[in-house]
Amino acid sequence: MKALVLGCALLLGACSNSALTVGLGQDSSYAMTHTFQSVLEQYKSGHTGTWYNPRTKTSGTVTVISTYYRNKRPCREFTATINGVYGTETRYGDACRYGAHNWRLIHF
């Protein structure tokens, strides 16, 4: 049974979307969220950002697949993985920018 479940959103701060890091501790959750926001904001399509928590031995990646515009907002198609104690979870989704450096999932 896989212990890590990726939910439906990933954001910094207290927004209505908050579950991509379900199953991760606070440090790993922060690393995943920070990587997600940074990759979507800064990386070109085809590039991958990684995170690793040596204390828990959890890690993950976020890869940008493509960029497009929806309602005049930049949006990114991506894949995300979490490598945990019980295996690897991979998810695919779309996120759009709302405000400065704030990416919200629109499809997951």
Sequence and secondary structure as in RCSB ss.txt:
>XXXX:A:sequence
MKALVLGCALLLGACSNSALTVGLGQDSSYAMTHTFQSVLEQYKSGHTGTWYNPRTKTSGTVTVISTYYRNKRPC
REFTATINGVYGTETRYGDACRYGAHNWRLIHF
>XXXX:A:secstr
       S   SSS S   TTTTS HHHHHHHHHHHHHHHHH  TT EEEEEETTTTEEEEEEEEEEEEETTEEE
EEEEEEEEETTEEEEEEEEEEE STT EEEEE 
